Amino acid sequence: MSPKVRRQGFCGVNPLRPSKHCSGERALVEYPGGLVKAAMQSSERFTPLVVLELVSDTKEEAISWLLHRIRDKQHNGGAELMVEQLGHGEAAEEKQNPNLFLIGTSLQRLLSGAEDLGLFKEFNDGSMRGFTNANKQNFKNFHGDGDGFLSMAECQYIIKHELETLRAKDETHIPGYTQAKLYPGKSIIRRLLSKGIMVQMFPLHETEELKRLSFSWFKKIKLSVQPLDEIRHYFGEGQALYFGFLEYFTFALIPMALIGVPYYLFDWENYDKYVIFAVFNLIWCTIILELWKRFSATLAYRWGTLSRKKAFEEPRPGFHGVLGFNPVTGREEPLYPNVKRQLRVFCVSVPFVLLCLYLSLYVMMIYFQMEGWALSFHDEEPTFWTGILVFIPSIIYAVVIEILNLIYRYAAEFLTEWENHRLESSYQNHLVLKVLVFNFFNCFASLFYIAFVMQDMVLLRQSLATLLITSQILNQFMEAFLPYWLQRRRNKKLIRKVKRQQTLTDKELPLEQQVRLEADMSTYLGTFDDYLELFLLYGYVSLFSCVYPLAAVLVVLNNFTEVYSDAFKMCCVFKRPFSDPAANIGVWQLAFEAMSVIAVVTNCSLIGMSPQVKAYFPESEMQLILWTVAIEHGILALKFILTFLIPDVPKPIQIQLAKLEFESLEALKKKRAKQKG
């Protein structure tokens, strides 16, 4: 026998439509073991969208104060949201944390928050405009009271924004915690996080919608594009843009893969004949990033983030300093001298990064010694087993590279946190720079050494193939199989607990158990590692694939499985992340463009080293070098010219944006004229 009230987005299929089970009275769910109270016992109807978890021993006065501030009216400085504590049920264990709170709000409050945030929605004329309550009936898909107008991801993002902008008024500290100082204008949620009082805050999954998305996305293998609009609707623009870039990168590799296969089959033994493939690399890496910017702009415009104003950044939760006044906001907040931060960066972080690069170089030289030993052993007594032994140093080195990257990542995060950056964007930029420099050097230094110092194209091909294949196998294991196995273990434990209380069909869980299951899931840490993996794969393909034509084929196969493994993790392994209203892939665009510049230099150098080109300069090596450098500079100049000639935003979208700006100026003129009249 199954429960009479099943979880569908917790209350109702539509996240904005309260069901009868979330009414003003105490909602009851009937199970075979008796009646168990549902979590929501509010005097108003609402559907829980976000979960806020405090530590289990949080003091009662702090909880009461926080709930009051969340529920209080906006004009009193509150968030004006609805919040209730998650019920424990009859058979709850003592070890369970009682301090989980479900947060939602009314439809009108969400629409008001959408206007405050400046969300762009599609207008009746097809253009994208900032939403306003006064003009809401003129927006496409706004029917009746607006039920279904906002996606669940947008609703949860609005609630997150309202909670994060909940500020202290005249409180000097969090009640019950004298060490947790507050001052007027300080974000309460950020203080709770930095002091360890709040464990986490995460948006809830919507079961039925997640099932539909999973089925169309990864539960059936198909050779078709991903449902990017559905991904954006459920997870937000940031995640949708990552999967859009992953798909675009995969399709962009297909021409190179199609050329690489016959090149591998018919001309493989002639290692020196790679000039044509290198020329194709030059054109390919120059064009695809420019076309991506246009495709990205099209997606961002359709999703309403292209022309959206960037929100004012608040200080990071971990930022600390001497209390002072921010000249921009006029609010009291910690201030930290920029000189001190720069001293930490240049006197500690930079030397540490250089030391890590030296250690990476030392490991690389050990690898070459092992490689030389294996080759000499094979040359002395060539057998099947010594032939396999030749590949062992490269495999070990590939594993060591992944381990070093992982260790360095933790060190880079610690250092960047210690540098005490005020804004999250500054923190991310410094972290990305540190990680990219080390990963680039650690992954590609040996290939550059083999190509331009040893000038051994056979060894370069072997090393590239081994590094690429080994890193892909390790990444698939770490990113897909390991999280899947760990999550299955956690799920089975919780399901066994629930089955002691009632019989479940289709593994559907009651509200409380489902919330606790999601709270126990791994936290999604963003797209950083995913973009980093694509960055390194792009490097393997664009830098040296001319000597190993199957590199593009291997990356296409990797990306194909990456789509399914990443989709599975997003839907089944990780907590649902909050929406990130991104307009592009951010600093990663610059990283890929920098790699494409290095690819031009690398491929021109490889072309200059080829015997076919050297044959044209039999007597003057200096003349060959000058010609190679001149051609490389010419291609770089052409690359930068194309950057200016190919507009980042397609012409139709430029026209729409210009129209919107013109109409805004006209409306402002009319408003001023009316005020004067």
C-alpha positions as CSV (number, residue, x, y, z in Angstrom):
1,M,0.0,0.0,0.0
2,S,1.4,3.4,-1.0
3,P,0.9,6.8,0.7
4,K,-2.2,8.7,-0.3
5,V,-0.2,11.9,-0.7
6,R,2.7,11.5,-3.1
7,R,5.5,13.9,-3.7
8,Q,5.2,15.8,-6.9
9,G,7.4,18.8,-6.6
10,F,6.6,18.4,-2.9
11,C,3.1,19.9,-3.4
12,G,1.6,19.8,-6.8
13,V,3.1,19.3,-10.3
14,N,3.5,23.0,-10.9
15,P,5.9,24.6,-8.4
16,L,3.9,27.8,-8.2
17,R,0.5,26.2,-7.7
18,P,-0.2,25.2,-4.1
19,S,-2.1,21.9,-3.8
20,K,-4.7,21.0,-1.3
21,H,-2.1,19.2,0.7
22,C,-0.4,22.5,1.4
23,S,-3.4,24.3,2.6
24,G,-3.7,26.5,5.7
25,E,-4.5,23.6,8.0
26,R,-2.0,21.0,9.0
27,A,-1.6,18.7,6.0
28,L,-1.8,15.0,6.8
29,V,-0.2,12.2,4.8
30,E,-1.6,8.7,5.5
31,Y,0.7,5.7,5.6
32,P,0.0,2.1,6.5
33,G,1.6,2.8,10.0
34,G,-0.8,5.6,10.7
35,L,-1.0,9.4,10.3
36,V,2.2,11.4,10.0
37,K,2.2,15.2,9.9
38,A,3.6,16.8,6.8
39,A,6.1,19.5,7.3
40,M,4.1,22.6,6.4
41,Q,1.9,24.0,9.0
42,S,1.5,27.6,7.8
43,S,-1.5,29.9,7.9
44,E,-0.8,30.6,4.2
45,R,-0.5,28.3,1.2
46,F,3.0,27.8,-0.3
47,T,5.1,25.3,-2.0
48,P,8.6,24.7,-0.5
49,L,11.3,25.6,-3.0
50,V,14.4,26.0,-0.9
51,V,15.9,24.2,2.1
52,L,17.9,26.0,4.7
53,E,19.9,23.8,7.2
54,L,21.4,25.0,10.5
55,V,23.7,23.1,12.7
56,S,21.9,20.6,15.0
57,D,22.8,22.5,18.2
58,T,21.8,26.0,17.0
59,K,20.5,28.0,19.9
60,E,16.7,28.6,20.0
61,E,17.0,32.4,20.2
62,A,19.0,32.4,17.0
63,I,16.5,30.2,15.2
64,S,13.5,32.3,16.4
65,W,15.3,35.5,15.3
66,L,16.2,34.2,11.9
67,L,12.7,32.9,11.2
68,H,11.2,36.2,12.2
69,R,13.6,38.1,9.9
70,I,12.7,35.8,7.0
71,R,9.0,36.1,7.6
72,D,8.9,39.9,8.4
73,K,7.6,42.4,5.8
74,Q,10.0,44.0,3.4
75,H,9.3,47.5,4.7
76,N,10.5,46.3,8.1
77,G,13.7,44.9,6.6
78,G,12.5,41.3,6.3
79,A,12.5,39.0,3.3
80,E,8.7,38.5,3.4
81,L,9.1,34.8,2.7
82,M,7.3,31.7,4.1
83,V,9.3,29.3,6.2
84,E,8.4,26.2,8.2
85,Q,10.5,23.7,10.1
86,L,10.7,20.2,8.5
87,G,8.6,17.7,10.6
88,H,10.3,14.8,12.2
89,G,7.7,12.1,11.7
90,E,6.9,9.4,14.3
91,A,10.0,7.2,13.8
92,A,12.6,9.9,13.4
93,E,16.0,9.0,14.7
94,E,17.7,11.0,17.4
95,K,20.8,11.5,15.1
96,Q,18.8,13.4,12.5
97,N,19.3,17.1,12.4
98,P,16.0,18.8,13.4
99,N,17.0,22.2,12.1
100,L,16.0,21.9,8.4
101,F,13.6,24.6,7.2
102,L,11.5,24.7,4.1
103,I,11.2,28.1,2.4
104,G,8.7,29.3,-0.2
105,T,6.6,32.3,-0.9
106,S,3.5,33.6,-2.7
107,L,3.3,34.0,-6.5
108,Q,2.9,37.8,-6.1
109,R,6.1,38.0,-4.0
110,L,7.9,36.0,-6.7
111,L,6.7,38.3,-9.4
112,S,7.8,41.3,-7.3
113,G,11.2,39.7,-6.8
114,A,11.5,39.1,-10.6
115,E,11.0,42.8,-11.2
116,D,13.5,43.7,-8.5
117,L,16.1,41.4,-10.1
118,G,15.4,42.7,-13.6
119,L,14.6,39.3,-15.1
120,F,14.2,39.5,-18.8
121,K,11.2,37.6,-20.3
122,E,9.7,37.3,-23.8
123,F,7.3,40.2,-24.7
124,N,4.3,39.7,-26.9
125,D,6.2,41.1,-29.9
126,G,8.9,38.5,-29.5
127,S,11.6,40.8,-28.0
128,M,13.2,40.2,-24.6
129,R,12.3,42.9,-22.0
130,G,12.8,43.4,-18.3
131,F,9.8,42.2,-16.4
132,T,7.6,44.7,-14.6
133,N,4.4,44.0,-12.7
134,A,2.7,47.1,-14.3
135,N,3.2,45.6,-17.7
136,K,2.9,41.9,-16.9
137,Q,-0.1,41.2,-19.2
138,N,1.9,42.2,-22.2
139,F,4.5,39.4,-21.6
140,K,4.2,36.2,-23.6
141,N,3.0,33.2,-21.6
142,F,1.6,35.4,-18.8
143,H,-1.9,34.1,-18.3
144,G,-4.3,34.8,-15.4
145,D,-2.4,35.5,-12.2
146,G,0.9,34.4,-13.8
147,D,0.9,30.8,-12.7
148,G,3.7,29.0,-14.7
149,F,5.2,32.2,-16.0
150,L,8.4,31.9,-14.0
151,S,10.4,28.7,-14.2
152,M,11.2,26.8,-10.9
153,A,14.9,27.7,-11.3
154,E,13.9,31.4,-11.5
155,C,11.7,31.1,-8.5
156,Q,14.5,29.5,-6.4
157,Y,17.0,32.0,-7.6
158,I,14.6,34.8,-6.5
159,I,14.3,33.2,-3.0
160,K,18.1,32.8,-2.8
161,H,18.6,36.5,-3.7
162,E,16.0,37.6,-1.1
163,L,17.7,35.6,1.6
164,E,21.2,36.7,0.7
165,T,20.1,40.4,0.7
166,L,18.5,40.0,4.2
167,R,20.5,42.5,6.2
168,A,21.1,43.3,9.8
169,K,19.4,46.4,11.2
170,D,20.4,47.4,14.7
171,E,21.6,43.9,15.9
172,T,25.2,43.9,17.2
173,H,25.4,40.1,17.0
174,I,23.5,36.9,16.2
175,P,21.3,36.2,19.2
176,G,23.0,33.5,21.4
177,Y,26.3,34.0,19.6
178,T,28.2,37.0,20.9
179,Q,31.2,36.2,18.8
180,A,29.2,36.4,15.6
181,K,29.2,40.2,15.2
182,L,26.7,42.0,13.1
183,Y,26.5,45.6,11.9
184,P,23.9,47.5,9.9
185,G,23.8,46.4,6.3
186,K,25.7,43.1,6.9
187,S,24.2,40.1,5.1
188,I,22.8,37.8,7.7
189,I,23.0,34.6,5.6
190,R,26.7,35.3,4.8
191,R,27.5,35.8,8.5
192,L,25.7,32.6,9.4
193,L,27.8,30.7,6.8
194,S,31.1,32.3,7.8
195,K,30.5,31.5,11.5
196,G,29.5,27.9,10.8
197,I,25.9,28.3,12.1
198,M,24.3,27.6,8.8
199,V,25.3,24.3,7.2
200,Q,23.9,24.8,3.7
201,M,21.1,26.2,1.6
202,F,19.9,24.4,-1.5
203,P,16.9,24.3,-3.9
204,L,14.7,21.3,-4.0
205,H,14.2,19.0,-7.0
206,E,10.8,18.8,-8.7
207,T,10.3,15.1,-9.2
208,E,8.0,14.9,-12.2
209,E,9.8,17.6,-14.1
210,L,13.1,16.0,-13.3
211,K,11.8,12.7,-14.7
212,R,10.8,14.3,-17.9
213,L,14.1,16.1,-18.3
214,S,16.1,12.9,-17.5
215,F,14.2,10.9,-20.1
216,S,14.7,13.5,-22.9
217,W,18.3,14.2,-21.8
218,F,20.3,11.0,-20.9
219,K,18.0,8.0,-20.2
220,K,17.9,7.1,-23.8
221,I,21.0,7.2,-26.1
222,K,20.3,9.2,-29.2
223,L,22.3,11.1,-31.8
224,S,20.6,14.5,-31.4
225,V,21.1,17.8,-29.8
226,Q,20.5,18.3,-26.1
227,P,17.3,19.9,-24.8
228,L,19.1,23.1,-23.8
229,D,15.9,25.1,-23.2
230,E,14.7,22.4,-20.8
231,I,18.1,22.3,-19.1
232,R,18.0,26.1,-18.7
233,H,14.4,26.0,-17.4
234,Y,15.3,23.5,-14.7
235,F,18.9,24.3,-13.8
236,G,19.4,27.8,-15.1
237,E,21.5,29.6,-17.7
238,G,25.0,28.9,-16.4
239,Q,24.6,25.1,-16.5
240,A,22.7,25.3,-19.9
241,L,25.6,27.3,-21.4
242,Y,28.1,24.7,-20.2
243,F,26.2,21.9,-21.9
244,G,25.7,24.1,-24.9
245,F,29.4,24.7,-25.1
246,L,30.1,20.9,-24.6
247,E,27.8,20.1,-27.5
248,Y,29.2,22.8,-29.7
249,F,32.8,21.7,-29.1
250,T,31.8,18.1,-29.9
251,F,30.2,19.1,-33.2
252,A,33.1,21.4,-34.0
253,L,35.5,18.4,-33.6
254,I,33.7,16.2,-36.1
255,P,35.3,17.8,-39.3
256,M,38.7,17.3,-37.7
257,A,37.8,13.7,-36.7
258,L,36.6,12.9,-40.2
259,I,39.9,14.2,-41.7
260,G,41.9,12.4,-39.0
261,V,40.6,8.9,-39.7
262,P,41.7,8.6,-43.3
263,Y,44.9,10.5,-42.4
264,Y,45.6,7.8,-39.8
265,L,44.7,4.9,-42.1
266,F,46.5,5.9,-45.2
267,D,49.4,8.1,-44.2
268,W,50.1,7.0,-40.6
269,E,53.7,5.6,-41.1
270,N,54.8,8.9,-42.7
271,Y,55.1,10.9,-39.4
272,D,56.6,13.9,-41.2
273,K,53.7,14.5,-43.5
274,Y,51.5,16.4,-41.1
275,V,51.7,19.9,-42.7
276,I,48.2,19.7,-44.2
277,F,46.7,18.7,-40.9
278,A,48.6,21.4,-39.1
279,V,47.2,24.0,-41.5
280,F,43.7,22.8,-40.9
281,N,44.3,23.1,-37.1
282,L,45.3,26.7,-37.6
283,I,42.1,27.6,-39.4
284,W,39.9,25.4,-37.1
285,C,41.1,26.9,-33.8
286,T,40.7,30.4,-35.2
287,I,37.2,30.1,-36.5
288,I,35.3,27.9,-33.9
289,L,35.7,30.3,-30.9
290,E,34.4,33.2,-32.9
291,L,31.4,31.3,-34.1
292,W,30.8,30.1,-30.5
293,K,30.6,33.7,-29.3
294,R,27.7,34.3,-31.8
295,F,25.9,31.1,-30.8
296,S,26.4,31.9,-27.1
297,A,24.9,35.4,-27.7
298,T,21.9,33.9,-29.4
299,L,21.3,31.5,-26.5
300,A,21.8,34.3,-23.9
301,Y,19.4,36.6,-25.8
302,R,16.7,33.9,-26.0
303,W,17.1,33.2,-22.3
304,G,17.0,36.9,-21.3
305,T,20.5,37.2,-19.9
306,L,22.4,39.0,-22.7
307,S,21.2,42.5,-21.9
308,R,20.5,41.9,-18.2
309,K,22.3,44.3,-15.9
310,K,24.9,42.6,-13.7
311,A,23.9,42.6,-10.0
312,F,26.0,44.6,-7.5
313,E,28.4,42.2,-6.0
314,E,28.4,41.8,-2.2
315,P,31.5,40.8,-0.2
316,R,32.3,37.0,-0.1
317,P,31.3,35.2,3.1
318,G,35.0,34.4,3.9
319,F,36.1,38.1,3.4
320,H,37.5,39.7,6.5
321,G,39.1,43.0,7.5
322,V,38.9,46.1,9.7
323,L,35.4,47.5,10.0
324,G,34.8,50.6,7.9
325,F,32.5,52.4,5.5
326,N,32.1,51.3,1.9
327,P,32.2,54.6,-0.2
328,V,29.9,53.1,-2.8
329,T,27.1,51.7,-0.6
330,G,27.6,53.9,2.4
331,R,27.3,50.7,4.5
332,E,29.5,49.5,7.3
333,E,31.5,46.5,6.2
334,P,35.0,45.0,6.5
335,L,37.8,46.7,4.6
336,Y,41.1,45.1,3.6
337,P,44.0,47.2,2.1
338,N,44.6,46.3,-1.5
339,V,48.4,46.7,-0.9
340,K,48.3,43.8,1.6
341,R,46.5,41.6,-0.8
342,Q,49.0,42.4,-3.6
343,L,51.9,41.6,-1.3
344,R,50.3,38.2,-0.5
345,V,49.8,37.5,-4.2
346,F,53.3,38.5,-5.4
347,C,55.4,37.5,-2.3
348,V,53.7,34.2,-1.5
349,S,51.3,33.0,-4.2
350,V,53.5,33.7,-7.2
351,P,56.6,32.1,-5.7
352,F,54.5,29.1,-4.6
353,V,53.2,28.6,-8.2
354,L,56.7,28.8,-9.6
355,L,57.9,26.2,-7.0
356,C,55.1,23.9,-8.1
357,L,56.1,24.4,-11.8
358,Y,59.6,23.5,-10.9
359,L,58.4,20.3,-9.1
360,S,56.3,19.5,-12.2
361,L,59.4,19.9,-14.4
362,Y,61.4,17.6,-12.0
363,V,58.7,14.9,-12.3
364,M,58.8,15.3,-16.1
365,M,62.6,14.7,-16.2
366,I,62.1,11.5,-14.1
367,Y,59.5,10.4,-16.7
368,F,62.0,10.9,-19.5
369,Q,64.6,8.8,-17.6
370,M,62.0,6.0,-17.2
371,E,61.1,6.4,-20.9
372,G,64.8,6.1,-21.9
373,W,65.3,3.0,-19.7
374,A,62.2,1.3,-21.2
375,L,63.2,2.0,-24.8
376,S,66.8,0.8,-24.3
377,F,65.5,-2.4,-22.6
378,H,63.1,-2.9,-25.6
379,D,65.9,-2.3,-28.1
380,E,68.2,-4.9,-26.5
381,E,65.6,-7.6,-26.4
382,P,62.4,-6.8,-28.4
383,T,59.5,-9.0,-27.4
384,F,55.8,-8.6,-26.9
385,W,56.2,-7.8,-23.2
386,T,59.0,-5.3,-23.7
387,G,56.7,-3.6,-26.4
388,I,54.1,-3.2,-23.7
389,L,56.8,-2.0,-21.2
390,V,57.5,0.9,-23.5
391,F,54.0,2.4,-22.7
392,I,54.3,1.9,-18.9
393,P,56.3,5.1,-18.2
394,S,53.7,7.2,-20.1
395,I,50.8,5.6,-18.3
396,I,52.5,6.2,-14.9
397,Y,53.3,9.8,-15.9
398,A,49.7,10.4,-16.9
399,V,48.4,9.1,-13.6
400,V,51.0,11.3,-11.7
401,I,49.9,14.3,-13.7
402,E,46.3,13.8,-12.6
403,I,47.4,13.4,-8.9
404,L,49.6,16.5,-9.1
405,N,46.7,18.5,-10.6
406,L,44.4,17.4,-7.8
407,I,46.9,18.2,-5.0
408,Y,47.7,21.6,-6.6
409,R,44.0,22.4,-6.9
410,Y,43.6,22.2,-3.1
411,A,46.7,24.3,-2.6
412,A,45.5,26.9,-5.1
413,E,42.1,27.1,-3.4
414,F,43.7,27.5,0.0
415,L,46.1,30.3,-1.3
416,T,43.3,32.1,-3.1
417,E,41.2,32.1,0.1
418,W,44.2,33.3,2.1
419,E,44.6,36.2,-0.3
420,N,41.3,37.5,1.1
421,H,39.6,38.7,-2.1
422,R,36.5,40.8,-1.4
423,L,34.4,39.8,-4.4
424,E,33.6,36.3,-5.6
425,S,34.4,37.2,-9.2
426,S,37.9,38.3,-8.1
427,Y,38.4,35.1,-6.2
428,Q,37.3,33.0,-9.2
429,N,39.6,34.9,-11.6
430,H,42.7,34.4,-9.4
431,L,41.8,30.8,-8.8
432,V,41.3,30.1,-12.5
433,L,44.6,31.8,-13.4
434,K,46.5,29.7,-10.8
435,V,44.9,26.4,-11.9
436,L,45.2,27.1,-15.6
437,V,48.9,28.0,-15.5
438,F,49.8,24.9,-13.5
439,N,47.6,22.5,-15.4
440,F,48.8,23.8,-18.8
441,F,52.5,23.4,-17.7
442,N,51.9,20.0,-16.0
443,C,50.0,18.5,-18.9
444,F,51.8,19.9,-21.9
445,A,55.4,20.6,-20.9
446,S,56.5,17.1,-21.7
447,L,54.9,17.3,-25.2
448,F,56.6,20.6,-25.9
449,Y,59.9,19.2,-24.8
450,I,59.5,16.1,-27.1
451,A,58.4,18.2,-30.0
452,F,60.8,21.1,-29.9
453,V,63.8,19.9,-28.0
454,M,64.0,16.2,-28.8
455,Q,62.2,16.7,-32.1
456,D,61.0,13.1,-31.9
457,M,57.6,12.9,-33.7
458,V,57.2,9.2,-33.0
459,L,57.6,9.6,-29.3
460,L,55.4,12.7,-29.4
461,R,52.6,10.7,-31.0
462,Q,53.0,7.9,-28.5
463,S,53.1,10.3,-25.5
464,L,50.1,12.3,-26.7
465,A,48.0,9.1,-27.2
466,T,48.9,7.7,-23.8
467,L,48.3,11.0,-21.9
468,L,45.0,11.6,-23.7
469,I,43.6,8.1,-23.3
470,T,44.8,7.6,-19.6
471,S,43.4,11.0,-18.6
472,Q,40.1,10.3,-20.2
473,I,39.8,7.0,-18.4
474,L,40.7,8.5,-15.0
475,N,38.3,11.4,-15.5
476,Q,35.4,9.1,-16.4
477,F,36.1,7.0,-13.3
478,M,36.4,10.0,-11.0
479,E,33.5,12.0,-12.5
480,A,30.9,9.3,-13.3
481,F,31.5,5.8,-11.7
482,L,32.8,6.9,-8.3
483,P,30.1,9.5,-7.5
484,Y,27.4,7.1,-8.8
485,W,28.6,4.3,-6.6
486,L,28.9,6.6,-3.5
487,Q,25.4,8.0,-4.1
488,R,23.9,4.5,-4.6
489,R,25.3,3.6,-1.2
490,R,23.7,6.6,0.5
491,N,20.4,6.1,-1.3
492,K,20.2,2.4,-0.2
493,K,20.9,3.3,3.4
494,L,18.1,5.9,3.5
495,I,15.6,3.7,1.6
496,R,16.2,0.8,4.1
497,K,15.4,3.2,6.9
498,V,12.2,4.3,5.3
499,K,11.1,0.8,4.5
500,R,11.1,0.0,8.2
501,Q,8.3,2.6,8.5
502,Q,6.2,1.9,5.4
503,T,6.1,0.1,2.1
504,L,7.2,2.2,-0.9
505,T,6.3,1.7,-4.5
506,D,8.6,3.0,-7.3
507,K,11.0,4.2,-4.5
508,E,9.0,7.3,-4.0
509,L,9.8,8.8,-0.6
510,P,7.7,10.9,1.7
511,L,8.5,14.6,2.0
512,E,10.7,14.5,5.1
513,Q,12.8,11.6,3.8
514,Q,13.1,13.1,0.4
515,V,14.4,16.4,1.8
516,R,16.9,14.6,4.0
517,L,18.0,12.5,1.0
518,E,18.7,15.6,-1.0
519,A,20.4,17.3,2.0
520,D,22.8,14.3,2.1
521,M,23.7,14.4,-1.6
522,S,27.0,15.8,-2.7
523,T,27.1,19.5,-3.4
524,Y,27.5,20.6,-7.0
525,L,30.6,22.8,-7.0
526,G,29.9,24.5,-10.3
527,T,31.3,24.2,-13.8
528,F,34.9,24.9,-13.0
529,D,36.2,21.4,-13.3
530,D,34.1,20.7,-16.3
531,Y,35.4,23.7,-18.2
532,L,39.0,22.9,-17.1
533,E,38.6,19.4,-18.5
534,L,37.4,20.8,-21.9
535,F,40.2,23.3,-21.8
536,L,42.8,20.6,-21.6
537,L,41.1,18.5,-24.2
538,Y,41.0,21.5,-26.5
539,G,44.7,21.9,-25.9
540,Y,45.5,18.3,-26.8
541,V,43.6,18.6,-30.0
542,S,44.6,22.1,-31.1
543,L,48.3,21.9,-30.2
544,F,49.6,18.5,-31.3
545,S,46.8,16.5,-33.0
546,C,48.5,17.0,-36.4
547,V,51.0,14.3,-35.3
548,Y,48.3,12.1,-33.8
549,P,45.2,12.5,-36.0
550,L,43.0,10.2,-33.9
551,A,43.1,12.7,-31.0
552,A,40.0,14.5,-32.3
553,V,38.2,11.1,-32.6
554,L,39.0,10.2,-29.0
555,V,37.9,13.6,-27.7
556,V,34.6,13.3,-29.7
557,L,34.0,9.9,-28.0
558,N,34.9,11.3,-24.6
559,N,32.6,14.3,-25.1
560,F,29.7,12.0,-26.1
561,T,30.1,10.0,-22.9
562,E,30.7,13.3,-21.0
563,V,27.3,14.6,-21.9
564,Y,25.6,11.5,-20.4
565,S,27.8,11.3,-17.3
566,D,27.5,15.0,-16.5
567,A,23.7,14.9,-17.1
568,F,23.4,11.9,-14.8
569,K,25.4,13.6,-12.1
570,M,23.3,16.8,-12.3
571,C,20.0,14.9,-12.1
572,C,20.9,12.0,-9.8
573,V,24.1,12.5,-7.8
574,F,24.3,16.1,-6.8
575,K,22.0,18.5,-5.0
576,R,20.2,20.7,-7.4
577,P,22.3,23.9,-7.8
578,F,20.9,27.4,-7.8
579,S,20.5,29.0,-11.1
580,D,23.4,31.1,-12.4
581,P,22.0,33.8,-14.8
582,A,25.1,33.8,-17.0
583,A,25.3,35.6,-20.4
584,N,28.4,33.7,-21.5
585,I,31.1,31.2,-20.3
586,G,33.0,34.1,-18.6
587,V,36.7,33.9,-18.1
588,W,36.9,30.5,-19.8
589,Q,36.3,32.3,-23.1
590,L,39.6,34.1,-22.6
591,A,41.3,30.9,-21.6
592,F,40.2,29.1,-24.8
593,E,41.2,32.1,-26.9
594,A,44.7,32.2,-25.2
595,M,45.0,28.5,-26.0
596,S,44.1,29.1,-29.6
597,V,46.9,31.7,-29.8
598,I,49.4,29.2,-28.4
599,A,48.0,26.7,-30.9
600,V,48.9,29.0,-33.8
601,V,52.5,29.4,-32.6
602,T,52.8,25.6,-32.0
603,N,51.4,24.5,-35.3
604,C,53.5,27.0,-37.3
605,S,56.6,25.8,-35.5
606,L,55.7,22.1,-36.3
607,I,55.1,23.1,-40.0
608,G,58.5,24.8,-40.0
609,M,60.2,21.7,-38.6
610,S,58.7,19.3,-41.2
611,P,61.0,17.9,-43.8
612,Q,58.7,19.0,-46.6
613,V,59.2,22.7,-45.6
614,K,62.8,22.3,-44.7
615,A,63.5,21.0,-48.3
616,Y,62.7,24.6,-49.5
617,F,65.5,26.0,-47.4
618,P,68.4,23.5,-47.8
619,E,71.2,26.0,-47.0
620,S,69.7,28.6,-44.7
621,E,68.1,27.5,-41.4
622,M,67.8,31.2,-40.3
623,Q,65.8,32.0,-43.4
624,L,63.4,29.1,-42.5
625,I,63.0,30.5,-39.0
626,L,62.3,34.0,-40.2
627,W,59.7,32.7,-42.7
628,T,58.1,30.6,-40.0
629,V,57.9,33.5,-37.6
630,A,56.6,35.8,-40.3
631,I,53.8,33.4,-41.3
632,E,53.0,32.8,-37.6
633,H,52.7,36.6,-37.0
634,G,50.6,36.9,-40.2
635,I,48.2,34.3,-39.0
636,L,47.9,35.8,-35.6
637,A,47.2,39.2,-37.2
638,L,44.5,37.6,-39.4
639,K,43.1,35.9,-36.3
640,F,42.8,39.3,-34.5
641,I,41.3,40.9,-37.6
642,L,38.7,38.2,-37.8
643,T,37.9,38.9,-34.1
644,F,36.9,42.4,-35.1
645,L,35.3,41.6,-38.4
646,I,33.0,38.8,-37.1
647,P,30.6,40.5,-34.6
648,D,30.1,38.7,-31.3
649,V,26.3,39.3,-31.5
650,P,24.3,38.5,-34.7
651,K,22.8,41.4,-36.5
652,P,19.1,40.6,-35.8
653,I,19.8,40.5,-32.1
654,Q,21.8,43.8,-32.3
655,I,18.8,45.4,-33.9
656,Q,16.4,44.1,-31.2
657,L,18.8,45.4,-28.4
658,A,19.0,48.8,-30.2
659,K,15.2,49.0,-30.4
660,L,14.8,48.2,-26.7
661,E,17.4,50.9,-25.8
662,F,15.6,53.4,-28.1
663,E,12.2,52.6,-26.5
664,S,13.7,52.9,-23.0
665,L,15.1,56.4,-23.8
666,E,11.8,57.5,-25.3
667,A,9.9,56.3,-22.3
668,L,12.3,58.2,-20.0
669,K,11.8,61.4,-22.1
670,K,8.0,61.0,-21.8
671,K,8.2,60.5,-18.1
672,R,10.4,63.6,-17.6
673,A,8.1,65.6,-19.8
674,K,5.1,64.5,-17.8
675,Q,6.8,65.4,-14.5
676,K,7.6,68.9,-15.8
677,G,4.0,69.3,-17.0
